[in-house]
């Protein structure tokens, strides 16, 4: 590398620093002493050298190289395209306007149309970008609507499950009460009938023993001995035959039809349960509606307690 092209050979005042000289580093201001190799003895800075090479390459390129490139006319190969035909809306050359296909057309300078259409395209791009932003905003809004729909549906499903669980709990509670009433009636009837069975069984046992004793007495061959016991046995047999036992259960006593429950009207009412638009405004309205359902269940419970609920 020649000394004139090496920036390390030149100081700020463009004076050469020979071997054994001193100078300060332009970055850290530290004093550097050159040895017998001069600046070539300094450590190379590859980054700075690469930057210098890139700068030289860029400086050697001609300015506006792309701008100086011109398209040539297809009809007139030596003519540059320098005008714009407004009628045909195509760029062309001056000879085409004077002698060629565009001699009767209206033309304008190429830079004017270039700036105009570039401005139009820029405006169109801006409008398209703005339109894309609006479309993206609409998409984002609709995605938020989808999320809101999912959240509201999840919330309404939870409320629906809670209300039907409450309704099922009311039905289970009422079923338990009716089953208890049926069980009490069953126990009362069984106790009465079993008491009668015991009474009739006791009477049958005494009567059977008396019959056995009377039969044995009749088999007595001695008349005197027979007559000593006959009168007492006759009186006992007569008295036993006249004993009135406790009454028997009346006809139909075993029937439990009075505990039949009519649920057709309740089932029909349950089938009419439907959504009520506007009733689910907020959580307070939901709580009020839930309380109303429980109240209706209580009224239904009272109605089942009444005579018309039991057949």
C-alpha positions as CSV (number, residue, x, y, z in Angstrom):
1,X,0.0,0.0,0.0
2,X,1.6,3.4,-1.0
3,X,2.1,6.0,1.7
4,X,-0.2,8.5,-0.1
5,X,-3.1,6.1,0.0
6,X,-2.6,5.0,3.6
7,X,-4.4,7.4,6.0
8,X,-2.2,6.1,8.8
9,X,0.8,7.8,7.2
10,X,-0.8,11.2,7.5
11,X,-1.4,13.2,10.6
12,X,-4.0,16.0,11.1
13,X,-1.6,18.5,9.6
14,X,-0.7,16.2,6.7
15,X,2.9,15.8,7.9
16,X,4.6,12.5,7.7
17,X,5.6,10.8,10.9
18,X,8.9,9.0,10.4
19,X,10.3,6.1,12.4
20,X,11.1,7.0,16.0
21,X,8.5,9.8,15.9
22,X,5.8,10.3,18.4
23,X,2.1,11.1,17.9
24,X,-1.1,10.8,19.9
25,X,-3.9,8.3,19.0
26,X,-6.8,10.3,17.6
27,X,-9.2,8.1,19.6
28,X,-7.8,7.7,23.1
29,X,-5.2,10.5,22.9
30,X,-2.5,8.1,24.1
31,X,1.0,8.9,23.0
32,X,2.4,6.4,20.5
33,X,6.2,5.9,19.8
34,X,7.0,4.5,16.3
35,X,9.7,1.9,16.0
36,X,12.0,1.5,13.0
37,X,9.1,0.1,10.9
38,X,7.2,3.3,11.2
39,X,3.5,3.1,10.9
40,X,3.8,-0.4,9.4
41,X,4.8,-1.5,12.9
42,X,1.4,-0.4,14.3
43,X,-1.4,-3.0,14.8
44,X,-3.7,-3.2,11.9
45,X,-7.4,-2.2,12.4
46,X,-9.3,-4.5,10.0
47,X,-12.6,-2.8,10.7
48,X,-11.3,0.6,9.8
49,X,-9.7,-0.8,6.6
50,X,-12.9,-2.4,5.5
51,X,-14.9,0.8,6.1
52,X,-12.3,2.7,4.0
53,X,-12.5,0.1,1.2
54,X,-16.3,0.3,1.1
55,X,-16.2,4.1,1.1
56,X,-13.8,4.0,-1.9
57,X,-16.0,1.6,-3.8
58,X,-19.1,3.7,-3.2
59,X,-17.2,6.9,-4.2
60,X,-16.0,5.4,-7.5
61,X,-19.6,4.6,-8.6
62,X,-21.3,7.2,-10.9
63,X,-24.1,9.2,-9.3
64,X,-27.7,8.6,-10.4
65,X,-26.7,5.5,-12.4
66,X,-30.2,4.2,-12.3
67,X,-31.8,7.5,-13.2
68,X,-29.6,7.8,-16.3
69,X,-30.8,4.6,-17.7
70,X,-33.4,5.2,-20.4
71,X,-35.7,2.9,-22.2
72,X,-35.4,3.0,-26.0
73,X,-38.4,3.2,-28.4
74,X,-39.2,-0.1,-30.1
75,X,-40.1,1.7,-33.4
76,X,-37.2,4.1,-33.3
77,X,-34.3,2.2,-31.7
78,X,-32.1,5.3,-31.4
79,X,-34.8,7.4,-29.7
80,X,-35.3,7.5,-26.0
81,X,-38.8,7.2,-24.5
82,X,-39.3,10.8,-23.2
83,X,-43.0,11.6,-23.5
84,X,-46.3,10.1,-22.5
85,X,-49.3,9.6,-24.8
86,X,-52.4,10.6,-22.8
87,X,-54.7,9.2,-25.4
88,X,-53.2,5.7,-25.6
89,X,-51.9,5.9,-22.0
90,X,-48.4,4.5,-22.9
91,X,-44.9,6.1,-22.8
92,X,-43.4,6.8,-26.3
93,X,-40.7,8.9,-28.0
94,X,-40.8,12.2,-29.8
95,X,-40.5,10.7,-33.3
96,X,-43.6,8.6,-32.7
97,X,-45.4,11.9,-31.9
98,X,-44.1,13.6,-35.0
99,X,-44.2,10.9,-37.6
100,X,-45.4,7.7,-35.9
101,X,-48.5,6.1,-34.4
102,X,-49.1,8.9,-31.9
103,X,-49.0,11.9,-34.2
104,X,-52.6,12.7,-33.6
105,X,-52.6,12.0,-29.9
106,X,-52.3,14.3,-26.9
107,X,-49.0,13.9,-25.1
108,X,-47.3,15.2,-22.0
109,X,-43.8,15.3,-20.6
110,X,-42.8,12.0,-19.1
111,X,-41.6,13.5,-15.7
112,X,-45.0,15.2,-15.3
113,X,-47.0,12.0,-15.8
114,X,-44.4,10.1,-13.8
115,X,-44.9,12.4,-10.8
116,X,-48.7,12.4,-11.3
117,X,-49.1,8.6,-11.5
118,X,-46.6,8.1,-8.7
119,X,-48.6,10.4,-6.5
120,X,-51.8,8.6,-7.5
121,X,-50.2,5.2,-6.7
122,X,-48.9,6.6,-3.4
123,X,-52.4,7.9,-2.6
124,X,-53.9,4.5,-3.6
125,X,-51.4,2.7,-1.4
126,X,-52.2,4.9,1.5
127,X,-55.9,4.3,1.0
128,X,-55.4,0.6,0.7
129,X,-53.3,0.5,3.8
130,X,-55.9,2.5,5.6
131,X,-58.6,0.1,4.3
132,X,-56.5,-2.8,5.5
133,X,-56.2,-1.3,8.9
134,X,-60.0,-0.9,9.0
135,X,-60.4,-4.5,7.9
136,X,-58.0,-5.7,10.5
137,X,-59.8,-3.6,13.1
138,X,-63.1,-5.3,12.0
139,X,-61.5,-8.7,12.2
140,X,-60.2,-7.9,15.7
141,X,-63.6,-6.7,16.7
142,X,-65.3,-9.9,15.4
143,X,-62.7,-12.1,17.1
144,X,-63.6,-10.2,20.3
145,X,-67.3,-10.9,19.6
146,X,-66.5,-14.6,19.2
147,X,-64.7,-14.6,22.5
148,X,-67.6,-12.8,24.1
149,X,-70.1,-15.2,22.6
150,X,-68.1,-18.1,24.1
151,X,-67.8,-16.4,27.5
152,X,-71.6,-15.6,27.6
153,X,-72.5,-19.1,26.4
154,X,-70.3,-20.7,29.1
155,X,-71.9,-18.4,31.7
156,X,-75.5,-19.2,30.6
157,X,-74.7,-22.9,30.5
158,X,-73.6,-22.7,34.1
159,X,-76.7,-20.8,35.1
160,X,-78.9,-23.3,33.2
161,X,-77.3,-26.2,34.9
162,X,-77.6,-24.5,38.3
163,X,-81.3,-23.9,37.8
164,X,-82.1,-27.4,36.6
165,X,-80.1,-28.8,39.5
166,X,-82.1,-26.7,41.9
167,X,-85.3,-27.9,40.2
168,X,-84.1,-31.5,40.5
169,X,-83.3,-31.0,44.1
170,X,-86.8,-29.7,44.8
171,X,-88.3,-32.8,43.0
172,X,-86.0,-35.1,45.0
173,X,-87.0,-33.5,48.2
174,X,-90.7,-33.7,47.4
175,X,-90.3,-37.3,46.4
176,X,-88.7,-38.2,49.7
177,X,-91.5,-36.5,51.6
178,X,-94.2,-38.5,49.7
179,X,-92.3,-41.7,50.1
180,X,-92.1,-41.1,53.9
181,X,-95.9,-40.5,54.0
182,X,-96.5,-43.7,52.0
183,X,-94.1,-45.6,54.4
184,X,-96.0,-44.3,57.5
185,X,-99.3,-45.4,56.1
186,X,-97.9,-48.8,55.2
187,X,-96.5,-49.3,58.7
188,X,-99.8,-48.3,60.4
189,X,-101.9,-50.7,58.3
190,X,-99.4,-53.5,58.8
191,X,-99.4,-53.0,62.5
192,X,-103.2,-53.1,62.7
193,X,-103.6,-56.2,60.5
194,X,-100.8,-58.0,62.3
195,X,-102.5,-57.2,65.7
196,X,-105.7,-58.7,64.4
197,X,-103.7,-61.8,63.2
198,X,-102.3,-62.2,66.7
199,X,-105.8,-61.9,68.3
200,X,-107.3,-64.4,65.9
201,X,-104.4,-66.7,66.4
202,X,-104.8,-66.7,70.2
203,X,-108.5,-67.4,69.8
204,X,-107.8,-70.2,67.4
205,X,-105.3,-71.8,69.7
206,X,-107.7,-71.7,72.8
207,X,-110.6,-73.0,70.7
208,X,-108.5,-75.8,69.2
209,X,-107.4,-76.9,72.7
210,X,-111.0,-76.8,73.9
211,X,-112.2,-78.9,71.0
212,X,-109.4,-81.4,71.7
213,X,-110.4,-81.6,75.4
214,X,-114.2,-82.0,74.5
215,X,-113.4,-84.8,72.0
216,X,-111.3,-86.7,74.7
217,X,-114.2,-86.3,77.1
218,X,-116.7,-87.7,74.7
219,X,-114.5,-90.8,74.5
220,X,-114.9,-91.4,78.2
221,X,-116.7,-94.9,78.6
222,X,-117.9,-94.3,82.1
223,X,-121.0,-92.3,82.2
224,X,-120.6,-91.1,85.8
225,X,-117.1,-89.8,85.1
226,X,-118.2,-88.2,81.8
227,X,-121.1,-86.4,83.5
228,X,-118.8,-84.9,86.1
229,X,-117.0,-83.0,83.3
230,X,-119.6,-82.7,80.6
231,X,-121.6,-79.8,82.0
232,X,-118.4,-77.6,82.4
233,X,-117.2,-78.5,78.9
234,X,-120.6,-77.7,77.4
235,X,-120.6,-74.3,79.0
236,X,-117.1,-73.6,77.8
237,X,-117.8,-74.7,74.3
238,X,-121.0,-72.6,74.2
239,X,-119.1,-69.6,75.6
240,X,-116.3,-70.0,73.1
241,X,-118.7,-70.2,70.2
242,X,-120.3,-67.0,71.3
243,X,-117.0,-65.0,71.6
244,X,-117.0,-62.0,69.2
245,X,-113.6,-61.3,67.7
246,X,-112.3,-57.9,66.8
247,X,-113.5,-56.7,63.4
248,X,-111.7,-57.5,60.3
249,X,-110.2,-55.0,57.9
250,X,-112.8,-53.4,55.8
251,X,-112.9,-54.3,52.1
252,X,-110.2,-52.4,50.1
253,X,-108.2,-51.7,53.3
254,X,-105.2,-53.2,51.6
255,X,-105.4,-50.7,48.7
256,X,-102.8,-47.9,48.5
257,X,-104.3,-46.2,45.5
258,X,-104.8,-43.0,47.6
259,X,-101.1,-42.5,47.3
260,X,-101.0,-42.2,43.6
261,X,-99.4,-39.0,42.3
262,X,-100.5,-37.3,39.2
263,X,-97.5,-35.7,37.5
264,X,-98.8,-35.2,34.0
265,X,-99.6,-31.6,34.6
266,X,-96.3,-31.0,36.2
267,X,-94.5,-32.8,33.4
268,X,-96.4,-30.7,30.9
269,X,-95.4,-27.6,32.7
270,X,-91.8,-28.6,32.7
271,X,-91.9,-29.2,29.0
272,X,-92.9,-25.5,28.6
273,X,-89.7,-24.3,30.2
274,X,-87.9,-22.2,27.6
275,X,-85.4,-19.4,27.3
276,X,-86.6,-15.9,28.1
277,X,-84.8,-13.2,26.1
278,X,-84.1,-10.2,28.3
279,X,-84.6,-12.0,31.5
280,X,-80.8,-12.6,31.8
281,X,-79.8,-8.9,31.9
282,X,-77.3,-9.2,34.7
283,X,-76.3,-11.3,37.7
284,X,-78.9,-9.6,40.0
285,X,-81.7,-10.5,37.5
286,X,-80.4,-14.0,37.4
287,X,-80.5,-14.3,41.2
288,X,-84.0,-13.0,41.2
289,X,-85.1,-15.4,38.5
290,X,-83.5,-18.2,40.4
291,X,-85.4,-17.3,43.6
292,X,-88.6,-17.1,41.6
293,X,-88.0,-20.7,40.3
294,X,-87.5,-21.8,43.9
295,X,-90.8,-20.1,44.9
296,X,-92.7,-21.7,42.1
297,X,-91.3,-25.1,43.2
298,X,-92.5,-24.3,46.7
299,X,-96.0,-23.5,45.4
300,X,-96.0,-26.7,43.4
301,X,-94.9,-28.6,46.5
302,X,-97.9,-27.2,48.5
303,X,-100.2,-28.1,45.6
304,X,-99.0,-31.7,45.7
305,X,-99.6,-31.7,49.4
306,X,-103.3,-30.9,48.8
307,X,-106.1,-33.4,48.1
308,X,-106.0,-32.8,44.3
309,X,-102.4,-34.0,44.2
310,X,-103.2,-37.4,45.6
311,X,-105.7,-39.8,44.1
